[in-house]
Amino acid sequence: MFTDKAYCFLLRIRMFLVCYFAAFSLFAQQSRSAYVGQSVLFSAPSTPANTALSTSAWGCYGGNVTLEEQRVGTSVYGVKATINSYFTGTAEIRCDYYYYWYDNYGAMHQNRATTYFYLSCNPVNTRLNTTNMQLNVGEGAWLEYSLSPSISPTPTVRMYSSNSNVATVNSNGYVYAVGPGSCVITVENSAGPPVTCQVRVNKVDPTSVSLPAPSPIYIGQTVKLTPQLYPANAQTTYSWRSGNTTVAEVSGGSVTGRAVGTARITVTTANGLAASCDVEVYKPVPSSVSLNKTSLRLPVGGTETLTYKVSPSYAIYSVSWKSDAPDVVSVSNGRLEAKTPGEANITVTTDNGKVSTCKVTVPKEPMEVSIIPDELELLMGRTKTLTCSFVPTDAATSSLTWKSSNPEVASINQSGVVSALRPGEATLTATTHNGIVGQCQIVVPLPLFQLFVWTKAGIKTGYLSTDKPQFSLEGDIVHFSTDRLSIDIHRDTLDKFTLEQVLPEHPQSLSISENVMLELGAGRQLDISFMPTDAKTELTWFNDNPEVVSVTKGGFIKGLAVGDANLMVQTSNGLRATCRVTVPEPFLRFYVWLRSGEVHGYDLEERPEVKIGETVFTLHSAKHTVEYQADNVLYFTLQDAAVNDPDGISLPEATSKMQFKEGELQLTGCTPNSAVSVYDMAGLLVQTVQTDANGNLSLSLNTLRSAIYIIKTNNTTFKIQKR
């Protein structure tokens, strides 16, 4: 038996040994290596005797390494280290691990220790077939490489040049010499260090030079001359000279024509070689001339200026103008002036004989002029545009002068717009260039006011007047007075009063159909109702979707596209009414004609899918799926439902029979020795085949791509779909 002191001494010795082994593990090291893409497994170190591993924590410092913890339950016992890309040196992997033990009294103790592991990356080395290249400009050579050792996955290799103006390299290693100088071709692989190849490109001087002559050029035109060197990969700089700069100038090889004649152009290389060619310069003449108008209607006294265009644009030319009837139309530098009624041909001619003509018609002068309308009642503050008609009806005037006899009552501008300013009457006149006058009588009526008076007893009384009433308060009496009436009302009985202007002969109510269904392409007149029915007004329309529905001033609508449109009509006195017009999708009708003489019709809302197999004819749509025996189907049509019923459709003398057999379309019963045409859905002719003497035909479908085709014979038409 140990005494207590002896037992404590032994316990201290045991704890010293545990700590000693833990400290020893701190300095334990392990080094491993791998290639890019490979993994290494590291496990936590063994714990001292009589202890057990609790868990471990890992971290990596340096390199490009990914750690993946290895677990048993929730306890981490190691990691898998994967090298992602090549690196030099080593990556340090640190493991902090925890272990525990129990003493003789059953108490648990825990300690922490640290171990370092080191991971290096094995290089995949690149070997080149050469590390130095000597090339001339324009030459090329292959730069080959090999990788050692061979690993999986195979590393990626990239090549690039330090100066692409000297040499370039493609992904396969072909080096091409671009220009003189030096550069470095670098070869990188993803699993090892890069290697380089030095490239020297030498300049090649020409041994001879030639200068091809260009085609004749025109004055003002520029062409580029290109010297031809030998050898082809030679490089040099050039100097240029023109033997006759008044005819042609040269700069950097670009020759510009200056005058008619011949000039010798000489090029000299940097090493003294020279070559020459003759450049012929011609005057560029017009190949055509065109006027901006080929026909024109111009009233007597009217003027207009014609313009012309000459091709080519760089042509040098002059033009002359001529009228074949100068007493009808005169011309000077393109400016026309109409003299008398008749016709004249105006020509412009270039100095090399190119001609363009404009036919000018001078209509008859007016003998009478009428203003539309010739009588007008216009409310004060309103405007209206007047127009004119002439006798004879094809007459025209070069000017129309408008005038008002009383501009304080009604004024009119030179566009024929009259404005009612104050009550009264005026005569409006329109005078043509030859002094013919038309007249319109306008009346601006007195405004009519309506006074409404409400009493507290609920009585409403209305009074009409042509001037605005005046009102005043004298004691308890409210006094209203106009040119026609005088009203006194005790203010204790007066509730309110209003004053409104009455627009005579204008509608007091307006209505149109609220909802209209209109077929695509159809038109109809909207029903517009006024109260009173004999009211006079001008209508103004507002349309929020003119691409779907059009509307005229009189209310005639037409369906232009599928959709909805909201129309609003407004009278001249401000009344409004709205109408919603719907243009639905057009209904289609599909007819199937059977050899028995029956006709079956189907109403559709969309284009159907039609398939003709070897034995079955199938029609499929959202509403219908029907099948017929192909031998029983003679003919089918697809048309708008608005078109006539089947009884109104003429059926051709269709006696042909169609069937499929072993990849061929077989037709029988056709016209002997007749042409059978195959069209695609775009209407293009694909092929034409002739029937035999018995009216039979075998058409191979192997040469046709998958699509829908129309087979047309002399007496019937089939539609097929090749899948």
Buried (B, 14 or more C-beta within 10 A) or exposed (E): EEEEEEEEEEEEEEEEEBEEBBEEBEEBEBEBEBBBBBEBEBBBBEBBEEBEBBBBBBEBEEBBBEBEEBEEEEEBBBBEBBBEEBBEEBBBBEBBBBBEBEEEEEEEEEBEBBBBBBBBBBBBBBEBEBEEBEBBBBBEBEBEBEBEEEBEEEBEBEBEBEBEEBBBBEEEBEBBBBBBBEBBBBBBBBBBEEBEBEBBBEBBEBEEBEBEEBEEBBBBBEBEBEBEBEEEBBBBEBEBEBBBEEBBBBEEBEBBBBEEBEBBBBBBBEEEBEBBBEBBBEBBBBEEBEBEEEEBBBBBBBEBEBEBEBEEEEBBBEBEBBBEBEEBBBBEEBEBBBBEBBEBBBBBBBEEEBEBBBEBBBBBBBEEBBBEEEEBBBBBEBEBEBEBEBEEEEBBBBEBEBBBBBEEBBBBEEEBEBBBBEBBEBEBBBBBBBEBEBBBBBBBBEBBBEBEBBBEEEEEEEBEBEEEBEBEEEEEEBBBBBEEEEBEBEEEEBEEBEBEEBBEEBBEEBBBBEEBEBBBEEEBEBEBEBEEEEBEBEBEBEBEBEEBBBBEEEBEBBBBEEBEBEBBBBBBBEBEBEBBBBBBEBBBBBBBBBBEEEBBEBEBBEEBEBBBEEEEBBBEBEEEEBEBEBEEBBBBBBEEBEEEEBEEBEBEEBBBBBBBEEEEBBBBBBBEEEEBBBBBEEEEEBEEBEBEEEBBBBBEBEEBEEEEBBBBBBBBBBBBBBE
